[in-house]
């Protein structure tokens, strides 16, 4: 069974992926980390098959920025 997850992207993160979005290039990787600004997907128990939806806020409005299905979970050291 798959589960949906949301992850908040701050304005600077949204800007960093804007070039890829403008070129209609799909994101291949999502990163998580030990800090509040990049929560750990492993700690949240995100697994292959689950959906991750990045969200952002602009002018007091919540935007769903996309939807990605997890195909693999790897820890990069």
MDAnalysis code that builds the backbone (N, CA, C; Angstrom):
import MDAnalysis as mda
import numpy as np

u = mda.Universe.empty(231, n_residues=77, atom_resindex=np.repeat(np.arange(77), 3), trajectory=True)
u.add_TopologyAttr("name", ["N", "CA", "C"] * 77)
u.add_TopologyAttr("resid", np.arange(1, 78))
u.add_TopologyAttr("resname", ["UNK", "UNK", "UNK", "UNK", "UNK", "UNK", "UNK", "UNK", "UNK", "UNK", "UNK", "UNK", "UNK", "UNK", "UNK", "UNK", "UNK", "UNK", "UNK", "UNK", "UNK", "UNK", "UNK", "UNK", "UNK", "UNK", "UNK", "UNK", "UNK", "UNK", "UNK", "UNK", "UNK", "UNK", "UNK", "UNK", "UNK", "UNK", "UNK", "UNK", "UNK", "UNK", "UNK", "UNK", "UNK", "UNK", "UNK", "UNK", "UNK", "UNK", "UNK", "UNK", "UNK", "UNK", "UNK", "UNK", "UNK", "UNK", "UNK", "UNK", "UNK", "UNK", "UNK", "UNK", "UNK", "UNK", "UNK", "UNK", "UNK", "UNK", "UNK", "UNK", "UNK", "UNK", "UNK", "UNK", "UNK"])
u.atoms.positions = np.array([
    [0.837, -1.177, 0.000],
    [0.000, 0.000, 0.000],
    [0.887, 1.247, 0.000],
    [0.558, 2.210, -0.841],
    [1.350, 3.432, -0.915],
    [0.751, 4.503, -0.021],
    [1.617, 5.388, 0.463],
    [1.203, 6.501, 1.304],
    [1.619, 7.815, 0.664],
    [0.825, 8.870, 0.848],
    [1.217, 10.190, 0.342],
    [1.930, 10.989, 1.441],
    [2.909, 11.789, 1.058],
    [3.645, 12.657, 1.969],
    [3.758, 14.034, 1.341],
    [3.812, 15.053, 2.177],
    [4.094, 16.403, 1.690],
    [5.417, 16.850, 2.283],
    [6.113, 17.697, 1.547],
    [7.356, 18.286, 2.027],
    [7.313, 19.767, 1.647],
    [7.613, 20.632, 2.618],
    [7.573, 22.078, 2.377],
    [8.863, 22.520, 1.702],
    [8.713, 23.261, 0.622],
    [9.861, 23.864, -0.039],
    [9.803, 25.367, 0.186],
    [10.838, 25.909, 0.815],
    [10.945, 27.354, 1.027],
    [11.199, 28.044, -0.313],
    [11.081, 29.349, -0.289],
    [11.209, 30.135, -1.521],
    [12.543, 29.895, -2.232],
    [13.648, 29.777, -1.469],
    [14.949, 29.559, -2.108],
    [15.029, 28.203, -2.796],
    [14.402, 27.185, -2.224],
    [14.378, 25.860, -2.863],
    [13.554, 25.922, -4.150],
    [12.427, 26.619, -4.101],
    [11.585, 26.755, -5.309],
    [12.351, 27.442, -6.423],
    [13.113, 28.464, -6.067],
    [13.897, 29.172, -7.085],
    [14.964, 28.268, -7.692],
    [15.540, 27.382, -6.875],
    [16.618, 26.532, -7.375],
    [16.127, 25.508, -8.397],
    [14.862, 25.155, -8.357],
    [14.331, 24.197, -9.334],
    [13.541, 24.879, -10.441],
    [13.438, 26.198, -10.402],
    [12.652, 26.927, -11.399],
    [13.195, 26.743, -12.809],
    [14.515, 26.664, -12.953],
    [15.107, 26.486, -14.277],
    [14.680, 25.164, -14.894],
    [14.711, 24.110, -14.107],
    [14.284, 22.795, -14.612],
    [12.807, 22.808, -14.963],
    [12.008, 23.453, -14.144],
    [10.572, 23.512, -14.401],
    [10.281, 24.291, -15.679],
    [11.002, 25.392, -15.888],
    [10.791, 26.201, -17.088],
    [11.153, 25.421, -18.350],
    [12.119, 24.515, -18.222],
    [12.541, 23.705, -19.369],
    [11.737, 22.407, -19.462],
    [10.743, 22.238, -18.592],
    [9.904, 21.036, -18.556],
    [10.728, 19.767, -18.357],
    [11.762, 19.883, -17.512],
    [12.601, 18.739, -17.174],
    [12.128, 18.196, -15.835],
    [11.725, 16.924, -15.768],
    [11.240, 16.390, -14.494],
    [12.372, 16.239, -13.481],
    [12.043, 16.435, -12.211],
    [13.019, 16.223, -11.153],
    [13.293, 14.737, -11.018],
    [14.541, 14.375, -10.839],
    [14.929, 12.982, -10.710],
    [15.205, 12.584, -9.264],
    [15.520, 13.576, -8.397],
    [15.952, 13.294, -7.033],
    [15.314, 14.278, -6.076],
    [14.895, 13.787, -4.925],
    [14.480, 14.634, -3.802],
    [15.421, 14.347, -2.655],
    [15.857, 15.393, -1.968],
    [16.775, 15.229, -0.860],
    [16.069, 15.499, 0.457],
    [16.430, 14.758, 1.460],
    [16.010, 15.003, 2.828],
    [17.262, 15.033, 3.684],
    [17.145, 15.534, 4.875],
    [18.312, 15.612, 5.746],
    [17.915, 15.659, 7.201],
    [18.883, 15.840, 8.080],
    [18.608, 15.817, 9.511],
    [18.055, 17.129, 10.058],
    [17.997, 18.175, 9.267],
    [17.570, 19.480, 9.754],
    [16.091, 19.721, 9.466],
    [15.483, 20.634, 10.210],
    [14.070, 20.952, 10.005],
    [13.800, 21.464, 8.606],
    [14.784, 22.144, 8.004],
    [14.574, 22.689, 6.664],
    [14.567, 21.598, 5.592],
    [15.128, 20.438, 5.896],
    [15.148, 19.316, 4.954],
    [14.869, 18.037, 5.742],
    [13.620, 17.775, 6.109],
    [13.328, 16.619, 6.961],
    [13.707, 15.297, 6.303],
    [14.028, 14.340, 7.135],
    [14.479, 13.038, 6.663],
    [13.313, 12.210, 6.125],
    [13.419, 11.792, 4.874],
    [12.406, 10.917, 4.300],
    [12.483, 9.526, 4.936],
    [13.696, 9.111, 5.313],
    [13.837, 7.805, 5.962],
    [13.161, 7.802, 7.326],
    [13.325, 8.872, 8.092],
    [12.679, 8.958, 9.404],
    [11.163, 8.978, 9.261],
    [10.669, 9.561, 8.173],
    [9.227, 9.592, 7.918],
    [8.739, 8.265, 7.335],
    [9.663, 7.342, 7.110],
    [9.346, 6.006, 6.580],
    [8.773, 6.048, 5.160],
    [9.278, 6.999, 4.355],
    [8.901, 7.057, 2.941],
    [9.562, 5.879, 2.239],
    [8.796, 5.150, 1.462],
    [9.276, 3.933, 0.804],
    [8.968, 3.989, -0.701],
    [9.662, 3.165, -1.491],
    [9.335, 3.100, -2.916],
    [7.840, 2.808, -3.124],
    [7.255, 3.531, -4.060],
    [5.826, 3.416, -4.334],
    [5.023, 4.546, -3.713],
    [5.559, 5.173, -2.647],
    [4.857, 6.280, -1.995],
    [4.900, 7.528, -2.878],
    [3.984, 8.446, -2.634],
    [3.954, 9.726, -3.335],
    [4.498, 10.816, -2.419],
    [5.308, 11.712, -2.983],
    [5.808, 12.879, -2.266],
    [5.355, 14.101, -3.044],
    [4.673, 15.014, -2.353],
    [4.162, 16.236, -2.972],
    [4.830, 17.440, -2.329],
    [5.758, 18.107, -3.034],
    [6.329, 19.327, -2.486],
    [5.288, 20.455, -2.520],
    [5.235, 21.235, -1.442],
    [4.316, 22.362, -1.360],
    [5.108, 23.613, -1.018],
    [4.572, 24.756, -1.385],
    [5.187, 26.038, -1.076],
    [4.122, 27.070, -0.794],
    [4.543, 28.197, -0.233],
    [3.624, 29.285, 0.091],
    [4.119, 30.556, -0.581],
    [3.200, 31.272, -1.226],
    [3.509, 32.556, -1.845],
    [2.281, 33.447, -1.722],
    [2.472, 34.661, -1.242],
    [1.364, 35.606, -1.040],
    [0.220, 34.986, -0.242],
    [0.582, 34.294, 0.836],
    [-0.383, 33.677, 1.756],
    [-1.249, 32.608, 1.091],
    [-0.744, 32.011, 0.023],
    [-1.458, 30.924, -0.644],
    [-0.579, 29.685, -0.662],
    [-1.191, 28.536, -0.440],
    [-0.488, 27.261, -0.471],
    [-0.547, 26.697, -1.885],
    [0.610, 26.318, -2.413],
    [0.690, 25.741, -3.752],
    [1.233, 24.321, -3.673],
    [0.577, 23.397, -4.353],
    [1.122, 22.058, -4.539],
    [1.986, 22.139, -5.790],
    [3.288, 21.919, -5.628],
    [4.234, 22.163, -6.711],
    [4.429, 20.968, -7.631],
    [3.993, 19.826, -7.206],
    [4.157, 18.649, -8.041],
    [3.789, 17.399, -7.266],
    [3.994, 16.280, -7.924],
    [3.753, 14.981, -7.299],
    [4.778, 14.023, -7.876],
    [5.476, 13.330, -6.998],
    [6.513, 12.410, -7.439],
    [6.330, 11.061, -6.766],
    [6.419, 10.008, -7.540],
    [6.355, 8.662, -6.981],
    [7.782, 8.208, -6.680],
    [7.997, 7.714, -5.485],
    [9.312, 7.246, -5.062],
    [9.582, 5.905, -5.737],
    [10.710, 5.830, -6.453],
    [11.074, 4.571, -7.105],
    [12.193, 3.867, -6.358],
    [12.992, 4.612, -5.602],
    [14.088, 4.011, -4.830],
    [14.417, 4.950, -3.685],
    [14.860, 4.382, -2.596],
    [15.324, 5.198, -1.481],
    [16.756, 4.790, -1.182],
    [17.649, 5.754, -1.242],
    [19.066, 5.494, -1.025],
    [19.611, 6.514, -0.050],
    [20.579, 6.104, 0.720],
    [21.256, 7.005, 1.636],
    [22.610, 7.340, 1.017],
    [22.820, 8.633, 0.772],
    [24.099, 9.092, 0.228],
    [24.922, 9.655, 1.374],
    [26.141, 9.201, 1.495],
    [26.998, 9.652, 2.598],
    [28.068, 10.553, 2.065],
])
